[in-house]
Amino acid sequence: MKTSFLRTARRPLASALWVFVLGTAVSAQTVRPVINELIGDPVKGRVEYVNDSLTPLNVVLEAKSFTVSETGEVSYRLLDSDIHIKLSTTSFRIQPQQTYYVFYEATAPHTPAWFVIYANFTGFAFRTAQGMNVRLQLPHTVYLLPKHSLRSLNSTSSAPISMRPRTR
Amino acid sequence: MFLVMVFAAAAQAQVLNSGASTISLNAVLNDSITVSLSSNAVNFTLTQASGSNPGSTSVTATTTWLLRPNVGSLKLYAFFASSASALTDGTGNNIPSSDFQISNNGGAFNALTNTVPFGGANAGLQLSSTTILGNNRKGTRTDVMNFNINLVPLPNLPAGTYTGTLTIQAQAI
């Protein structure tokens, strides 16, 4: 009888333990796409955030301008005043095992232009009252490209390259 | 003879073909980055003026990526918002980031004293840098972080509960 009870109880106990282990150990967050190259005025884009963990998470979006040095070092700054971004939301909550889409429109007086939207994931289930909490930031970089990109970049002449097909 | 003519006409009608129609197909597999942290909280039991105050657990950051050729490198950073107060008791007593150390993948402990793209000046550390080439546009990397607080420079740190937030940041450029 006792053995039968243990055998019956083992499965739900194992399931509960597995859920607990997953909930505390696995906390994966995804951003896609990482880079969006868009043409238009305004450009319209979409970024997707995935919360693979078993707890809901808070996400705060932050748009920044950035510069890349000749050595490849990136320095971020406040968003340039001439770049205008409309985000469908700047903060939201992703439920466990769910995906959240953020839509945006961006304009810039001169192209090419670029910026990055960083997503700050917070609100992880296990928070410590003493010690250190760890949070995560994932990037989504947007490049605004000119409509007429096929120009001679190295030539001193500014004449565009003709792409007109030959006629017989 | 009449029946033969009727069947011949019907057979001719059957070989008429409609104009060809096309269906446009467009499939997109987006590039992505996934970062998985094995834990989101670390506790420390501090000993006064001791150089060895290890964290209660290590944190494993598993980074998985699927990238396009326009990404040249993927980096992972750890940083605090301020170098002066990585952990604080909220009453003006702080543990600076220079006394907070991370050992990545069994390497030496390094204090968070570098200026990284985000966070406070002199409050960060680059954990990893992966150059993306043709053969690793899809990949995975694991960084096992062990933590330590060095209290040798802070012999007079008062008793209290010190808390802080460490941010892990991925950067693809």
Contacts between the chains, C-beta under 8 A, distances in Angstrom:
chain1	res1	chain2	res2	distance
A	24	B	39	7.3
A	25	B	38	5.7
A	25	B	39	7.4
A	26	B	36	6.5
A	26	B	38	8.0
A	27	B	36	6.2
A	27	B	37	5.1
A	27	B	38	7.6
A	27	B	39	8.0
A	27	B	40	6.2
A	28	B	34	5.3
A	28	B	35	7.0
A	28	B	36	3.6
A	28	B	62	7.6
A	28	B	64	8.0
A	29	B	34	6.9
A	29	B	35	6.2
A	29	B	36	7.7
A	30	B	32	5.6
A	30	B	33	6.9
A	30	B	34	4.1
A	31	B	32	6.6
A	31	B	33	5.7
A	32	B	30	4.4
A	32	B	31	6.6
A	32	B	32	3.6
A	32	B	33	7.7
A	33	B	30	4.0
A	33	B	31	4.9
A	33	B	32	6.8
A	34	B	31	4.7
A	34	B	32	6.4
A	34	B	33	5.5
A	34	B	65	7.8
A	34	B	67	6.4
A	34	B	71	6.6
A	34	B	172	4.9
A	35	B	31	6.4
A	35	B	68	6.9
A	35	B	70	6.0
A	35	B	71	6.5
A	35	B	172	7.1
A	37	B	70	7.5
A	48	B	30	7.4
A	50	B	34	7.6
A	52	B	34	7.6
A	52	B	36	7.5
A	66	B	117	7.8
A	68	B	173	6.4
A	72	B	72	7.4
A	72	B	73	7.0
A	72	B	173	7.4
A	74	B	117	5.1
A	74	B	171	6.5
A	74	B	173	5.7
A	75	B	117	6.5
A	76	B	117	5.3
A	76	B	118	6.3
A	118	B	118	7.6
A	118	B	169	7.7
A	120	B	167	7.8
A	124	B	40	3.7
A	124	B	41	7.5
A	125	B	40	7.5
A	126	B	39	7.3
A	126	B	40	5.8
A	126	B	41	5.0
A	127	B	40	7.5
A	127	B	41	5.9
A	128	B	41	3.9
A	128	B	42	7.1
A	128	B	43	5.5
A	128	B	163	7.2
A	129	B	161	6.8
A	129	B	163	7.1
A	130	B	43	6.1
A	130	B	44	7.6
A	130	B	161	4.4
A	130	B	162	6.8
A	130	B	163	6.2
A	131	B	41	6.6
A	131	B	42	5.4
A	131	B	43	3.8
A	131	B	44	5.1
A	131	B	55	7.4
A	131	B	56	7.2
A	131	B	87	7.8
A	131	B	162	7.7
A	131	B	163	6.6
A	131	B	164	8.0
A	132	B	41	7.0
A	132	B	42	4.9
A	132	B	43	8.0
A	132	B	44	7.4
A	132	B	55	7.5
A	132	B	87	6.5
A	132	B	147	7.3
A	132	B	163	7.1
A	132	B	164	5.0
A	132	B	165	6.9
A	132	B	166	5.4
A	133	B	40	6.2
A	133	B	41	5.4
A	133	B	163	7.5
A	133	B	164	7.6
A	133	B	165	4.9
A	133	B	166	7.3
A	134	B	37	5.9
A	134	B	39	7.1
A	134	B	40	4.9
A	134	B	41	6.9
A	134	B	42	7.0
A	134	B	59	5.9
A	134	B	165	7.5
A	134	B	166	5.1
A	134	B	167	7.6
A	134	B	168	6.3
A	135	B	40	7.4
A	135	B	165	5.9
A	135	B	166	7.5
A	135	B	167	5.3
A	135	B	168	7.3
A	136	B	35	5.7
A	136	B	37	6.4
A	136	B	167	7.3
A	136	B	168	5.3
A	136	B	169	7.6
A	136	B	170	7.9
A	137	B	118	6.9
A	137	B	167	5.9
A	137	B	168	7.2
A	137	B	169	4.2
A	137	B	170	7.1
A	138	B	33	6.1
A	138	B	35	6.6
A	138	B	170	5.6
A	139	B	33	7.7
A	139	B	169	8.0
A	139	B	170	6.5
A	139	B	171	6.1
A	139	B	172	6.1
A	141	B	172	7.2
A	141	B	173	7.4
